[in-house]
Amino acid sequence: MAKEFSFEIMEEIAVLSENAKGWKKELNLVSWNGNPPKFDLRDWDSEHEKMGKGLTLSNEEVKGLKQALAAIDI
């Protein structure tokens, strides 16, 4: 049985892509179950009612990711 949970998108930071069905891969600040917001990267439907699997990162993890991405030569 699935556990109930709540979420609130506190800040919409960026839309990274959109698929043919209208779902968008977004980077947002999200509060899960009333906890302090964390950076969240996942696919969302257009109404932010349905979501795909995603990745949630703390401030420290985002700092590390930012440094790693800066070192990549694309």
DSSP file (Angstrom, degrees, kcal/mol; ACC not computed):
  #  RESIDUE AA STRUCTURE BP1 BP2  ACC     N-H-->O    O-->H-N    N-H-->O    O-->H-N    TCO  KAPPA ALPHA  PHI   PSI    X-CA   Y-CA   Z-CA
    1    1 A M              0   0    0      0, 0.0     2,-0.2     0, 0.0     0, 0.0   0.000 360.0 360.0 360.0 130.5    0.0    0.0    0.0
    2    2 A A        -     0   0    0      1,-0.1     2,-0.2     0, 0.0     0, 0.0  -0.442 360.0-121.4 -73.4 139.0    1.4    3.4   -1.0
    3    3 A K        -     0   0    0     -2,-0.2     2,-0.2     1,-0.1    -1,-0.1  -0.531  25.8-116.8 -76.1 145.2    2.2    5.9    1.7
    4    4 A E        +     0   0    0     -2,-0.2     2,-0.3     2,-0.0    -1,-0.1  -0.573  40.6 173.2 -77.4 145.7    0.4    9.3    1.5
    5    5 A F        -     0   0    0     -2,-0.2     2,-0.3     2,-0.0    27,-0.0  -0.969  19.9-144.2-148.0 162.8    2.7   12.3    1.0
    6    6 A S        -     0   0    0     -2,-0.3    27,-3.1     2,-0.0     2,-0.3  -0.918  14.4-176.7-127.3 156.1    2.4   16.0    0.4
    7    7 A F  E     -A   32   0A   0     -2,-0.3     2,-0.4    25,-0.3    25,-0.2  -0.992  11.0-165.9-148.5 153.5    4.5   18.4   -1.6
    8    8 A E  E     -A   31   0A   0     23,-1.8    23,-2.7    -2,-0.3     2,-0.8  -0.959  21.8-136.0-141.0 123.0    4.6   22.1   -2.4
    9    9 A I  E     -A   30   0A   0     -2,-0.4    21,-0.2    21,-0.2     3,-0.2  -0.699  23.6-178.6 -77.9 111.9    6.6   23.6   -5.1
   10   10 A M  E     +     0   0A   0     19,-2.5     2,-0.3    -2,-0.8    -1,-0.2   0.824  67.5   7.3 -82.8 -34.2    8.1   26.6   -3.4
   11   11 A E  E     -A   29   0A   0     18,-1.5    18,-2.7     0, 0.0     2,-0.7  -0.956  61.3-142.3-152.7 130.1   10.0   27.9   -6.5
   12   12 A E  E     +A   28   0A   0     -2,-0.3    16,-0.2    16,-0.2     3,-0.1  -0.847  27.1 172.8 -91.1 113.8   10.1   27.0  -10.1
   13   13 A I  E     -     0   0A   0     14,-1.7     2,-0.3    -2,-0.7    15,-0.2   0.919  53.4 -15.8 -92.2 -50.4   13.7   27.4  -11.2
   14   14 A A  E     -A   27   0A   0     13,-2.0    13,-2.8     0, 0.0     2,-0.6  -0.991  42.0-138.6-159.2 145.9   14.0   26.0  -14.7
   15   15 A V  E     -A   26   0A   0     -2,-0.3    11,-0.2    11,-0.2     3,-0.1  -0.958  22.0-177.4-102.5 119.7   12.3   23.9  -17.4
   16   16 A L  E     -     0   0A   0      9,-3.3     2,-0.3    -2,-0.6    10,-0.2   0.786  60.3 -18.0 -91.4 -30.3   15.0   21.8  -19.0
   17   17 A S  E     -A   25   0A   0      8,-1.0     8,-2.0     2,-0.0     2,-0.4  -0.980  51.2-141.4-165.2 167.6   13.0   19.9  -21.6
   18   18 A E  E     -A   24   0A   0     -2,-0.3     6,-0.2     6,-0.2     2,-0.1  -0.996  17.5-144.4-140.1 135.2    9.5   19.0  -22.7
   19   19 A N    >   -     0   0    0      4,-2.7     3,-1.9    -2,-0.4    -2,-0.0  -0.378  36.3 -93.8 -93.4 177.1    8.4   15.7  -24.2
   20   20 A A  T 3  S+     0   0    0      1,-0.3    -1,-0.1     2,-0.1    -2,-0.0   0.731 123.6  56.7 -63.0 -23.8    5.7   15.1  -26.9
   21   21 A K  T 3  S-     0   0    0      2,-0.1    -1,-0.3     1,-0.0     3,-0.1   0.417 120.5-105.5 -89.1   1.9    3.1   14.4  -24.2
   22   22 A G  S <  S+     0   0    0     -3,-1.9     2,-0.2     1,-0.3    -2,-0.1   0.428  73.1 140.9  91.1  -0.5    3.6   17.8  -22.6
   23   23 A W        -     0   0    0     22,-0.1    -4,-2.7    20,-0.1     2,-0.4  -0.554  38.2-150.2 -74.9 141.6    5.5   16.5  -19.6
   24   24 A K  E     -AB  18  44A   0     20,-2.6    20,-2.3    -6,-0.2     2,-0.7  -0.929  13.8-135.1-119.2 136.8    8.4   18.8  -18.6
   25   25 A K  E     -AB  17  43A   0     -8,-2.0    -9,-3.3    -2,-0.4    -8,-1.0  -0.810  42.1-178.3 -85.0 117.7   11.7   18.0  -16.9
   26   26 A E  E     -AB  15  42A   0     16,-2.8    16,-1.7    -2,-0.7     2,-0.6  -0.880  33.9-144.4-125.7 149.5   12.0   20.7  -14.3
   27   27 A L  E     +AB  14  41A   0    -13,-2.8   -13,-2.0    -2,-0.3   -14,-1.7  -0.972  41.1 156.9-107.2 119.6   14.4   21.9  -11.6
   28   28 A N  E     -AB  12  40A   0     12,-2.5    12,-2.8    -2,-0.6     2,-0.6  -0.886  48.6-114.9-135.9 163.7   12.3   23.2   -8.6
   29   29 A L  E     -AB  11  39A   0    -18,-2.7   -19,-2.5    -2,-0.3   -18,-1.5  -0.943  45.5-176.0 -97.3 119.2   12.6   23.9   -4.9
   30   30 A V  E     -AB   9  38A   0      8,-2.8     8,-2.3    -2,-0.6     2,-0.6  -0.961  25.5-147.7-126.2 134.5   10.1   21.5   -3.3
   31   31 A S  E     -A    8   0A   0    -23,-2.7   -23,-1.8    -2,-0.4     2,-0.5  -0.898  19.8-158.6 -95.5 119.4    8.9   21.0    0.2
   32   32 A W  E >  S-A    7   0A   0     -2,-0.6     3,-1.9     4,-0.4   -25,-0.3  -0.887  71.0 -13.8-101.8 125.5    8.1   17.3    0.8
   33   33 A N  T 3  S-     0   0    0    -27,-3.1    -1,-0.2    -2,-0.5   -26,-0.1   0.823 126.7 -57.2  54.9  36.5    5.7   16.5    3.7
   34   34 A G  T 3  S+     0   0    0     -3,-0.3    -1,-0.3     1,-0.2   -27,-0.1   0.525 103.9 134.7  77.3   5.5    6.2   19.9    5.2
   35   35 A N    <   -     0   0    0     -3,-1.9    -1,-0.2     1,-0.2     3,-0.1  -0.363  69.8 -73.2 -80.7 165.1   10.0   19.6    5.5
   36   36 A P        -     0   0    0      0, 0.0    -4,-0.4     0, 0.0    -1,-0.2  -0.269  65.6 -93.6 -55.5 145.1   12.4   22.4    4.4
   37   37 A P        -     0   0    0      0, 0.0     2,-0.3     0, 0.0    -6,-0.3  -0.264  43.0-169.7 -66.3 148.3   12.5   22.7    0.6
   38   38 A K  E     -B   30   0A   0     -8,-2.3    -8,-2.8    -3,-0.1     2,-0.2  -0.899  35.0 -89.9-129.3 160.5   15.2   20.8   -1.4
   39   39 A F  E     -BC  29  57A   0     18,-1.9    18,-3.1    -2,-0.3     2,-0.4  -0.536  47.9-167.7 -69.8 137.4   16.3   21.1   -5.0
   40   40 A D  E     -BC  28  56A   0    -12,-2.8   -12,-2.5    16,-0.2     2,-0.5  -0.994  15.1-170.1-137.6 127.8   14.2   18.6   -7.0
   41   41 A L  E     +BC  27  55A   0     14,-2.9    14,-2.3    -2,-0.4     2,-0.3  -0.969  36.1 115.0-121.0 115.9   14.8   17.4  -10.6
   42   42 A R  E     -BC  26  54A   0    -16,-1.7   -16,-2.8    -2,-0.5     2,-0.3  -0.978  63.3 -83.7-166.0 170.0   12.0   15.4  -12.2
   43   43 A D  E     -B   25   0A   0     10,-0.6     9,-2.7    -2,-0.3     2,-0.3  -0.691  43.3-173.6 -85.4 139.4    9.3   15.2  -14.9
   44   44 A W  E     -BC  24  51A   0    -20,-2.3   -20,-2.6    -2,-0.3     7,-0.2  -0.964  23.9-119.6-130.8 147.8    6.0   16.9  -14.2
   45   45 A D    >   -     0   0    0      5,-2.2     3,-1.5    -2,-0.3   -22,-0.1  -0.305  45.9 -93.6 -73.8 173.0    2.7   17.0  -16.1
   46   46 A S  T 3  S+     0   0    0      1,-0.3    -1,-0.1     2,-0.1   -23,-0.0   0.736 125.6  45.4 -65.2 -22.9    1.4   20.4  -17.1
   47   47 A E  T 3  S-     0   0    0      3,-0.1    -1,-0.3     0, 0.0    -2,-0.0   0.388 106.3-121.5-100.0   2.9   -0.7   20.9  -14.0
   48   48 A H  S <  S+     0   0    0     -3,-1.5    -2,-0.1     2,-0.2   -39,-0.1   0.843  84.7 112.2  56.2  35.3    2.0   19.7  -11.5
   49   49 A E  S    S+     0   0    0      1,-0.2     2,-0.3     0, 0.0    -1,-0.1   0.729  72.2  41.4-102.2 -32.8   -0.5   17.0  -10.3
   50   50 A K  S    S-     0   0    0      0, 0.0    -5,-2.2     0, 0.0     2,-0.3  -0.898  70.2-174.5-117.5 147.5    1.4   14.0  -11.6
   51   51 A M  E     -C   44   0A   0     -2,-0.3    -7,-0.2    -7,-0.2     2,-0.1  -0.959  16.8-135.8-140.1 155.7    5.1   13.4  -11.4
   52   52 A G  E     -     0   0A   0     -9,-2.7     2,-0.0    -2,-0.3    -7,-0.0  -0.418  51.4 -66.6 -95.5 179.4    7.8   11.0  -12.6
   53   53 A K  E     +     0   0A   0     -2,-0.1   -10,-0.6   -11,-0.1     2,-0.2  -0.384  67.9 169.1 -64.2 147.4   10.6    9.5  -10.6
   54   54 A G  E     -C   42   0A   0    -12,-0.2     2,-0.4    -3,-0.1   -12,-0.2  -0.754  34.1-102.9-147.2-168.3   13.1   12.2   -9.7
   55   55 A L  E     -C   41   0A   0    -14,-2.3   -14,-2.9    -2,-0.2     2,-0.5  -0.996  22.0-159.5-131.7 128.8   16.2   13.2   -7.8
   56   56 A T  E     -C   40   0A   0     -2,-0.4     2,-0.4   -16,-0.2   -16,-0.2  -0.941  13.7-170.6-113.0 131.9   16.1   15.4   -4.6
   57   57 A L  E     -C   39   0A   0    -18,-3.1   -18,-1.9    -2,-0.5     2,-0.1  -0.949  17.0-133.5-127.5 141.0   19.3   17.2   -3.6
   58   58 A S     >  -     0   0    0     -2,-0.4     4,-2.2   -20,-0.2     5,-0.2  -0.301  39.9 -98.9 -76.7 171.1   20.4   19.2   -0.5
   59   59 A N  H  > S+     0   0    0      1,-0.2     4,-2.1     2,-0.2     5,-0.1   0.910 125.9  50.8 -58.0 -43.5   22.1   22.6   -0.8
   60   60 A E  H  > S+     0   0    0      1,-0.2     4,-2.1     2,-0.2    -1,-0.2   0.890 109.2  50.4 -63.8 -40.1   25.5   20.9   -0.3
   61   61 A E  H  > S+     0   0    0      1,-0.2     4,-2.4     2,-0.2    -1,-0.2   0.882 109.4  51.0 -66.1 -37.7   24.8   18.3   -3.0
   62   62 A V  H  X S+     0   0    0     -4,-2.2     4,-2.8     2,-0.2    -2,-0.2   0.890 108.1  52.8 -66.6 -38.8   23.8   21.0   -5.5
   63   63 A K  H  X S+     0   0    0     -4,-2.1     4,-2.0     2,-0.2    -2,-0.2   0.929 111.0  46.8 -61.1 -44.1   27.1   22.9   -4.7
   64   64 A G  H  X S+     0   0    0     -4,-2.1     4,-2.2     2,-0.2    -2,-0.2   0.901 112.8  49.1 -63.8 -41.5   29.0   19.7   -5.5
   65   65 A L  H  X S+     0   0    0     -4,-2.4     4,-2.8     2,-0.2     5,-0.2   0.904 108.6  53.8 -63.8 -41.5   27.0   19.1   -8.6
   66   66 A K  H  X S+     0   0    0     -4,-2.8     4,-2.0     1,-0.2    -2,-0.2   0.907 110.1  47.1 -60.0 -43.2   27.6   22.7   -9.7
   67   67 A Q  H  X S+     0   0    0     -4,-2.0     4,-1.1     2,-0.2    -1,-0.2   0.911 112.6  49.4 -64.7 -42.5   31.4   22.2   -9.3
   68   68 A A  H  < S+     0   0    0     -4,-2.2     4,-0.4     1,-0.2     3,-0.4   0.908 111.8  48.0 -64.7 -42.0   31.4   18.9  -11.2
   69   69 A L  H >< S+     0   0    0     -4,-2.8     3,-1.1     1,-0.2    -1,-0.2   0.863 106.4  57.5 -67.5 -35.3   29.4   20.4  -14.1
   70   70 A A  H 3< S+     0   0    0     -4,-2.0    -1,-0.2     1,-0.2    -2,-0.2   0.793 103.9  54.3 -63.7 -27.4   31.7   23.4  -14.3
   71   71 A A  T 3< S+     0   0    0     -4,-1.1     2,-0.4    -3,-0.4    -1,-0.2   0.581  88.0  96.6 -83.7 -10.2   34.6   21.0  -14.8
   72   72 A I    <   -     0   0    0     -3,-1.1     2,-0.9    -4,-0.4    -3,-0.0  -0.664  67.8-144.8 -85.0 132.0   33.0   19.3  -17.8
   73   73 A D              0   0    0     -2,-0.4    -3,-0.1     1,-0.2    -2,-0.1  -0.817 360.0 360.0 -97.5  99.5   34.0   20.6  -21.2
   74   74 A I              0   0    0     -2,-0.9    -1,-0.2     0, 0.0    -2,-0.0   0.389 360.0 360.0-105.9 360.0   30.9   20.4  -23.4
